[in-house]
């Protein structure tokens, strides 16, 4: 492990975790393709899809909890939504991450590409204007929230993502949660999901420890900074940035799968 390796992995972790805190996602939507494609550009050995999913799973655990801690004040964390989605996504992520060890690398990448396309489409669906609603008056359908969280957990557990990039469009488009509450609450549910994902990846030996440790350090520094910036940004701008990132990642993943 040389200096170039440390700098590249740290930079990937820092950028992904900054966006994690700012947009309410675990950051895997950014870090997964970055870990796959950037190290070889610097003459470093390429990570396999299984290694990337394992590193991402553990790193997201720390990025999300750092983001939640930064959002702990202000009433943005919806406890009922966290409870409804948290338990279901934990079960799903445990199943998905354990089962991923039986899948080929091509299959893992295809699952990731499908998730990215679904998330991108949802981000461009017209949303009910709820950002001006008082936070204490927000309501949602609990059974639908739990069922969707279970599905997201299984799928995201396979690729080592905690599902934040899917949770955000679901909360915005299906459950009609205000943007800032969505960002904060998604980080909390993502943290719960990442517990299951991390355990599954560790048990099946899919975690490369040194890169994971480097990215954890980057997460603890960058995620709170992203939260600070995100709190002061226009909610529509935040939605546009996330939609662009998800869409561009989906295009890149499918380009590599099909070419």
N, C-alpha and C positions, 0 to 999 in steps of 0.2 A: 504494500500500500504506500504509494509515493505522494508527494505534495500535490501534484496535478490531480490525482484521484480524489484527494480530500477536498480540494477547492471546488472541483466540478460537482461532486456529490453534495457538498454543503450548499453550493449555489442553487442546485436543483431543489433541495429541501427548503431553502429560504424563500425562493420565488413561489413555490407551490403553497407553502404555509402562509405567506403573506396574503395570497389570493384566497386561501382557506378562511382566514379570519375576516377578510373584507366581504366575501360573497356567501359565507355560511356553508361551504362545502368542505369535505375532509381534505381536499387538495389532490386526490388521486387522479381526477380528471385531467390535471395538469402534469403531475409527477410521473404517472404511468408512461405516457409517450416520451417524456423527457429522459427518463431512466433507460428506456429502450434505445433511443436514437442518439442522444447527445454524447455519452462516453466514447463511442467509437470515433466520433469526429475529432477527439483529442488523442487518438491513438491508444485508448484504453480498451480493455477487454469488454465485450458486450455482455450485459446481463441477459439471462434467459427470461422468458415470460413468467416462469414460476418464481424465479428469484425476485423479479420486479414486483410481482403480486405480494410476495412475502414481506419485502422491505416496506412497501406501501402500507400494508395492513398494520404493521407495528408503528410506523411513523405517524399515521393518521390518528392513532390513539392519543398521542401527545399533542399533536396540532389542534385537535378538536377540544381537548380539555383546557388547553391554554386559551382558546377562543371563548369557551364558555365562561371561564373565570373572568375574562375581560368584560363579558356581557352580564355579569351577575347582578348588576344594579340597573334600574331603569324600567323594570317590569316587562322586559322583552321576552323572558323565558316563560312559555305557556306550560305549566306543570301538567295539566290534563293531557295535553297533546304529547308531551314527553312520555308520560305513563302509557298512553294508548299505543303509541308507535314504538316506544323503546323495548318493551318486552317482546313484541312480535318480531322486530328486526334483529334482536339478539338471537332468538331461536333460529331465524332464517340464516343469519350470517354464520352461525356455528355449523349448520348443515351444509351450506354452500362452500365454506372454506375447507371443511374436512373432505367433502366430495371432490374438490378441485384437484386433489392429488391423483385422482384416477383419470383425469382428462389430459389430452395432448396439449402442447403449447399453442397449436393452431386453433384448437377449440376455445382455449382461454381468451385468445385475441379476438375471436369471432364473437364470443359472449360480450366482451368489452365493447366491441364495435356496435353491436345491437343496442346495448344500454345507452351508448352515446347518441345514437340516432334517435331513440325514443325521447331522451332528455332534451335533445335539440329541438325536435318537433314541438314538444310541450312548451318550451320557452317562447315559441313564436305564436302559440295559440292566444287569442284575445283573452284578457283576464278581467274579472269583475273588479271594479274600482273600490278597494276596501282600505287603502292606506290611511285615509282620514278617520277611520273608525276608532273609537276609544279602545285601548288594549283590553280593558276589563269587560268589554262587551263582545269579544270575539267568541264565536261558537263554531263547531264542526261536527261531522258525522263520525262518531267513534268507531263503529264496526268497519266502515270503509277505510278509515285511517289505519286500523290494525291489519286488515287484509292486505292493503297496498304495502305496508311496512314489511310484512312477512315475505312478500314476493321480492321486494327490493333487497331484503336481507339475503335471501338465497342467491340471487343473481350477483349481487355485489360481493358476497363472500367468495365466490368463485374467482374473481379477478383481483381480490385483495383491496378493493375499494370499500369504504364504509357506507357508500350509497348517498352521500350528501348531494352529489350532482343530480341524482334522481329525486331525492326528498324535496329539494327546493322547488323544482317545477310542479311536483305533486301538491305541495302545500299552497303554492301560488294559484295553480290552475284548477285543481280538483277540490281542495278543502277551503279555498278562498281565505287564506291567512294573510294579514298585512306583511309587506316586504320585510321590514326590520324585525318583526316578531318571527317571521319565517327564517331569516338568517340566524338569529340567536338560537331559536328552538331546534333548527336543523343541526346546528353544531352539537347540541346536547344529545339528540338522538343518534347522530353520527358517532359520538363518543361511545355510547352504549353498543352500537353496532360493531365498532372497532374492537371491543373486548372479545366478542365472539370470533371475529375475523382473525385477530391476533393469536388467540388460543388455538384455533384450527390450523393456522400456518405454522406455529411453533411445534405443535404435536406431530405434524406430518413432515417436519424438517425442511420447510420451504423458506426459512429466514436466513439471509446472509448478515451476520451480526454487526460487523464493522461498518458497512454502509448504513445499516439501520440506526446505529448509535450516532453517526455523523448527522443524519437527517433529523434525528430526535432533537439534538442540540439546536439545529437550525430552526426547527419548529417552535421551540420554546421562546426563541428570540423574535421570530417573524410573525407568528399568529396574533399576538396582542397588538403589534404595530398595525397589522391589517385591519383589526377591529376598530382601532382608533381612527384610521382613515375612512373606513366604511361608514361609520356613524355620522360623518360630516358630508357624505356624498348624497346626491339626489337619488331616490329609490329607482327611478326609471333608468338612470345611468347604470346603476348596479345590475339591473336586469339585463340590459343590453350587453354589458361586458361579459356576464355569465353566458348568455345565449351565444355570443361570438366565440368564446373559448370552447364551449361544448361542441358547437357546429364544426369548428376548424379541426378539433381533435377527431371527431367522427369521420371527417373527410380523409384525414391522414391515415387513420387506422385501416379504413376500408380500401384506400389506395394501395397500401402495402399488402393487404390480404389478397386482393384480386390481381395484383401485378406479378 
